């Protein structure tokens, strides 16, 4: 083959190669266009079919769906949504979802304080501790706090604080307390911390089912008090115990009690602004040490000696003594003209 013929063959091969490449590119382009067109048409058909099934914005079961949730039909229960669902109070006292702390609260006094209760302090004519009355006067209305009933009615409020369950054999003390309250027709408040909720969810449910209130005692229970935490940690702790109780019981826990009665003005204001009611006490005694329980006779005598109008009692369900004398105390207090009321 001559040099000239070789040159013609080489040029021909190049032209054929370009033609093949052009053909393959055109084929891929056409296939891609067909796929895109098919996808658009299919999507349109699906949308039409979906609209035919749902009609005017409703699903097949007749429940309204907005555009934002029609794709997955997912409904989330929100304890702060404003609706009365699963026992949540319709007034939505507590806001843990969208809460933003104000600069005013950030700048309040953070000095740590105790409840102020001391049986040896002066009493008024109704046997009410004056130091507790002063706390109620100074902080009660200001921060939605309850140290003692403001009006000196002949009411007693039973509250129990719970961090763990205590058993006698197979019987939990809380079960015994609930039985006594049921027999006597008395309602109480049970303040639980995060550990109790995690370990005793069924008892939390039973408390609510029997008509009692369940309140927050903080998710953690540090010896120095949650009020000593930085403010963002205080918010987190209150949010966690609120959510823990709500998830187990379906009710909104709007009553709050500080661990060990340790608080600060800032902590009071913070919980108030979140929608909680801060509940303290005007009587307590040494009943929480399960290894060193006081005698039943001396304890009942002590309870009756310090009876006073508008009394808020701070008791522990782990106490065998308190559990055993509760029924007799209720009977004797009623004999003396007192009534048992529920905190609102």
C-alpha positions as semicolon CSV with decimal commas, in nm:
position;residue;x (nm);y (nm);z (nm)
1;X;0,000;0,000;0,000
2;X;0,132;0,339;-0,095
3;X;0,186;0,623;0,148
4;X;-0,102;0,816;-0,006
5;X;-0,338;0,522;0,043
6;X;-0,227;0,487;0,406
7;X;-0,309;0,850;0,468
8;X;-0,660;0,811;0,317
9;X;-0,728;0,503;0,534
10;X;-0,614;0,682;0,851
11;X;-0,840;0,977;0,783
12;X;-1,129;0,743;0,720
13;X;-1,073;0,566;1,046
14;X;-1,074;0,897;1,236
15;X;-1,402;1,000;1,072
16;X;-1,561;0,665;1,160
17;X;-1,438;0,702;1,525
18;X;-1,589;1,048;1,552
19;X;-1,916;0,920;1,413
20;X;-1,930;0,639;1,670
21;X;-1,862;0,882;1,956
22;X;-2,126;1,121;1,827
23;X;-2,379;0,838;1,797
24;X;-2,310;0,714;2,152
25;X;-2,338;1,066;2,296
26;X;-2,665;1,126;2,114
27;X;-2,801;0,794;2,240
28;X;-2,713;0,875;2,601
29;X;-2,870;1,219;2,570
30;X;-3,194;1,072;2,431
31;X;-3,206;0,809;2,710
32;X;-3,152;1,073;2,974
33;X;-3,424;1,293;2,830
34;X;-3,667;1,001;2,820
35;X;-3,590;0,915;3,188
36;X;-3,643;1,274;3,304
37;X;-3,970;1,297;3,112
38;X;-4,088;0,966;3,260
39;X;-4,002;1,081;3,614
40;X;-4,193;1,407;3,573
41;X;-4,498;1,231;3,434
42;X;-4,490;0,966;3,708
43;X;-4,459;1,230;3,981
44;X;-4,753;1,419;3,831
45;X;-4,962;1,102;3,822
46;X;-4,874;1,019;4,182
47;X;-4,972;1,368;4,292
48;X;-5,303;1,346;4,110
49;X;-5,371;1,005;4,263
50;X;-5,281;1,132;4,609
51;X;-5,510;1,434;4,572
52;X;-5,794;1,209;4,458
53;X;-5,750;1,000;4,773
54;X;-5,723;1,295;5,010
55;X;-5,981;1,527;4,862
56;X;-5,983;1,870;5,026
57;X;-5,677;1,836;5,247
58;X;-5,786;1,532;5,444
59;X;-5,638;1,187;5,468
60;X;-5,831;0,868;5,405
61;X;-5,938;0,857;5,771
62;X;-6,080;1,209;5,746
63;X;-5,816;1,384;5,959
64;X;-5,686;1,715;5,833
65;X;-5,333;1,728;5,698
66;X;-5,137;2,041;5,626
67;X;-4,895;2,061;5,337
68;X;-4,604;2,032;5,577
69;X;-4,708;1,694;5,718
70;X;-4,899;1,534;5,430
71;X;-4,587;1,361;5,303
72;X;-4,540;1,141;5,609
73;X;-4,864;1,173;5,808
74;X;-4,658;1,205;6,128
75;X;-4,823;1,364;6,429
76;X;-4,617;1,457;6,736
77;X;-4,776;1,513;7,074
78;X;-4,642;1,831;7,228
79;X;-4,705;1,884;7,602
80;X;-4,698;2,260;7,545
81;X;-4,922;2,266;7,237
82;X;-5,219;2,424;7,413
83;X;-5,443;2,121;7,374
84;X;-5,568;1,895;7,650
85;X;-5,412;1,561;7,551
86;X;-5,339;1,262;7,769
87;X;-5,412;1,438;8,095
88;X;-5,211;1,751;8,016
89;X;-5,366;2,057;8,172
90;X;-5,527;2,274;7,908
91;X;-5,390;2,597;8,054
92;X;-5,033;2,488;7,979
93;X;-4,869;2,638;8,281
94;X;-4,521;2,512;8,197
95;X;-4,307;2,607;7,899
96;X;-3,996;2,394;7,855
97;X;-3,992;2,384;7,475
98;X;-3,943;2,747;7,371
99;X;-3,828;2,897;7,700
100;X;-3,576;3,182;7,680
101;X;-3,438;3,323;8,004
102;X;-3,448;3,702;8,039
103;X;-3,160;3,928;8,138
104;X;-3,363;4,037;8,440
105;X;-3,360;3,682;8,578
106;X;-2,994;3,635;8,492
107;X;-2,911;3,937;8,708
108;X;-3,108;3,829;9,017
109;X;-2,947;3,724;9,345
110;X;-2,791;3,375;9,324
111;X;-2,711;3,343;9,695
112;X;-2,807;2,995;9,816
113;X;-3,072;2,973;10,088
114;X;-3,248;2,700;10,282
115;X;-3,618;2,668;10,346
116;X;-3,585;2,846;10,679
117;X;-3,789;2,589;10,870
118;X;-3,701;2,541;11,236
119;X;-3,946;2,397;11,489
120;X;-3,789;2,613;11,761
121;X;-3,876;2,947;11,600
122;X;-4,157;3,176;11,718
123;X;-4,518;3,091;11,627
124;X;-4,823;3,306;11,571
125;X;-5,167;3,255;11,731
126;X;-5,240;2,970;11,487
127;X;-4,913;2,788;11,572
128;X;-4,771;2,893;11,236
129;X;-4,391;2,945;11,218
130;X;-4,341;3,320;11,176
131;X;-4,018;3,277;10,978
132;X;-4,210;3,073;10,721
133;X;-4,490;3,331;10,711
134;X;-4,229;3,597;10,637
135;X;-4,089;3,394;10,349
136;X;-4,439;3,354;10,211
137;X;-4,497;3,728;10,241
138;X;-4,168;3,822;10,076
139;X;-4,151;3,564;9,796
140;X;-4,486;3,389;9,765
141;X;-4,681;3,621;9,537
142;X;-4,367;3,756;9,374
143;X;-4,244;3,419;9,246
144;X;-4,549;3,190;9,266
145;X;-4,402;3,013;9,569
146;X;-4,584;2,836;9,849
147;X;-4,412;2,808;10,187
148;X;-4,735;2,802;10,388
149;X;-5,096;2,872;10,301
150;X;-5,134;3,250;10,282
151;X;-5,471;3,254;10,457
152;X;-5,467;3,088;10,797
153;X;-5,742;2,835;10,724
154;X;-5,753;2,511;10,920
155;X;-5,612;2,319;10,624
156;X;-5,330;2,067;10,606
157;X;-5,147;1,980;10,283
158;X;-4,970;1,644;10,265
159;X;-4,664;1,622;10,041
160;X;-4,421;1,334;9,996
161;X;-4,072;1,358;9,850
162;X;-3,933;1,055;9,667
163;X;-3,591;0,965;9,531
164;X;-3,617;0,588;9,554
165;X;-3,858;0,316;9,669
166;X;-3,833;0,136;10,002
167;X;-3,975;-0,213;10,051
168;X;-4,094;-0,415;10,345
169;X;-4,079;-0,764;10,204
170;X;-4,235;-0,733;9,859
171;X;-4,453;-0,436;9,950
172;X;-4,333;-0,086;9,853
173;X;-4,395;0,183;10,114
174;X;-4,557;0,407;9,854
175;X;-4,821;0,140;9,803
176;X;-4,898;0,150;10,176
177;X;-4,919;0,531;10,172
178;X;-5,155;0,524;9,874
179;X;-5,375;0,267;10,046
180;X;-5,403;0,484;10,358
181;X;-5,484;0,796;10,157
182;X;-5,746;0,603;9,961
183;X;-5,911;0,474;10,279
184;X;-5,911;0,819;10,440
185;X;-6,023;1,005;10,128
186;X;-5,718;1,236;10,124
187;X;-5,526;1,365;9,822
188;X;-5,156;1,449;9,834
189;X;-4,865;1,565;9,620
190;X;-4,578;1,325;9,543
191;X;-4,257;1,501;9,437
192;X;-4,030;1,265;9,242
193;X;-3,680;1,307;9,106
194;X;-3,535;1,164;8,786
195;X;-3,408;0,847;8,951
196;X;-3,748;0,762;9,092
197;X;-3,922;0,813;8,758
198;X;-3,669;0,595;8,576
199;X;-3,684;0,312;8,829
200;X;-4,053;0,324;8,925
201;X;-4,260;0,431;8,623
202;X;-4,557;0,210;8,717
203;X;-4,581;0,364;9,063
204;X;-4,574;0,711;8,906
205;X;-4,867;0,608;8,689
206;X;-5,054;0,470;8,990
207;X;-5,009;0,795;9,184
208;X;-5,179;0,983;8,901
209;X;-5,447;0,719;8,847
210;X;-5,550;0,746;9,212
211;X;-5,610;1,119;9,177
212;X;-5,298;1,258;9,339
213;X;-5,067;1,521;9,195
214;X;-4,716;1,432;9,087
215;X;-4,456;1,706;9,105
216;X;-4,095;1,770;9,006
217;X;-3,812;1,727;9,254
218;X;-3,540;1,793;8,998
219;X;-3,391;1,542;8,758
220;X;-3,066;1,534;8,952
221;X;-3,043;1,565;9,329
222;X;-2,699;1,714;9,402
223;X;-2,612;1,767;9,768
224;X;-2,538;2,134;9,697
225;X;-2,880;2,183;9,535
226;X;-2,978;2,240;9,172
227;X;-3,004;2,613;9,250
228;X;-2,625;2,618;9,272
229;X;-2,599;2,515;8,906
230;X;-2,533;2,768;8,628
231;X;-2,864;2,896;8,497
232;X;-2,852;2,696;8,172
233;X;-2,805;2,376;8,374
234;X;-3,099;2,469;8,596
235;X;-3,317;2,507;8,287
236;X;-3,193;2,174;8,152
237;X;-3,262;1,996;8,480
238;X;-3,617;2,134;8,508
239;X;-3,684;2,043;8,144
240;X;-3,559;1,687;8,189
241;X;-3,769;1,610;8,498
242;X;-4,076;1,768;8,338
243;X;-4,034;1,557;8,024
244;X;-3,957;1,239;8,221
245;X;-4,278;1,266;8,424
246;X;-4,486;1,364;8,123
247;X;-4,357;1,074;7,913
248;X;-4,441;0,821;8,187
249;X;-4,773;0,958;8,313
250;X;-4,910;1,175;8,033
251;X;-4,976;1,460;8,277
252;X;-4,813;1,799;8,306
253;X;-4,617;1,829;8,634
254;X;-4,643;2,197;8,720
255;X;-4,551;2,176;9,091
256;X;-4,181;2,193;9,174
257;X;-3,986;2,131;9,496
258;X;-3,617;2,211;9,532
259;X;-3,394;1,926;9,643
260;X;-3,314;1,956;10,015
261;X;-3,507;2,284;10,019
262;X;-3,204;2,466;9,872
263;X;-3,300;2,765;9,658
264;X;-3,204;3,116;9,550
265;X;-3,406;3,415;9,439
266;X;-3,283;3,363;9,084
267;X;-3,387;2,996;9,090
268;X;-3,734;3,091;9,220
269;X;-3,780;3,348;8,947
270;X;-3,651;3,111;8,680
271;X;-3,895;2,831;8,764
272;X;-4,180;3,078;8,804
273;X;-4,112;3,223;8,458
274;X;-4,110;2,869;8,314
275;X;-4,458;2,819;8,461
276;X;-4,382;2,609;8,769
277;X;-4,525;2,665;9,116
278;X;-4,253;2,638;9,381
279;X;-4,368;2,436;9,683
280;X;-4,179;2,443;10,013
281;X;-4,304;2,337;10,357
282;X;-4,388;2,454;10,709
283;X;-4,328;2,121;10,888
284;X;-4,082;1,838;10,849
285;X;-3,888;1,606;11,073
286;X;-3,606;1,354;11,056
287;X;-3,779;1,064;10,882
288;X;-3,567;1,003;10,570
289;X;-3,290;0,791;10,724
290;X;-3,414;0,435;10,679
291;X;-3,146;0,303;10,916
292;X;-3,239;0,541;11,198
293;X;-3,617;0,573;11,209
294;X;-3,778;0,766;11,496
295;X;-4,033;0,587;11,713
296;X;-4,396;0,585;11,608
297;X;-4,535;0,724;11,935
298;X;-4,290;1,015;11,961
299;X;-4,335;1,098;11,592
300;X;-4,714;1,108;11,611
301;X;-4,688;1,328;11,920
302;X;-4,452;1,560;11,729
303;X;-4,685;1,584;11,428
304;X;-4,978;1,675;11,647
305;X;-4,781;1,921;11,862
306;X;-4,686;2,131;11,561
307;X;-5,020;2,122;11,382
308;X;-5,097;2,466;11,242
309;X;-5,335;2,635;11,005
310;X;-5,232;2,617;10,640
311;X;-4,959;2,363;10,718
312;X;-4,758;2,206;10,434
313;X;-4,610;1,878;10,557
314;X;-4,285;1,745;10,408
315;X;-4,268;1,366;10,449
316;X;-4,080;1,077;10,287
317;X;-4,239;0,756;10,165
318;X;-3,921;0,564;10,247
319;X;-3,999;0,619;10,616
320;X;-4,158;0,320;10,788
321;X;-4,254;0,546;11,078
322;X;-4,431;0,808;10,867
323;X;-4,603;0,535;10,667
324;X;-4,735;0,359;10,978
325;X;-4,864;0,665;11,169
326;X;-5,017;0,846;10,872
327;X;-5,368;0,703;10,915
328;X;-5,384;0,777;11,289
329;X;-5,256;1,129;11,229
330;X;-5,526;1,200;10,971
331;X;-5,795;1,079;11,209
332;X;-5,668;1,283;11,505
333;X;-5,614;1,599;11,299
334;X;-5,972;1,576;11,178
335;X;-6,089;1,528;11,535
336;X;-5,921;1,862;11,612
337;X;-6,109;2,036;11,335
338;X;-5,850;2,028;11,057
339;X;-5,924;1,937;10,696
340;X;-5,689;1,791;10,437
341;X;-5,670;1,994;10,117
342;X;-5,488;1,963;9,785
343;X;-5,236;2,215;9,653
344;X;-5,350;2,377;9,330
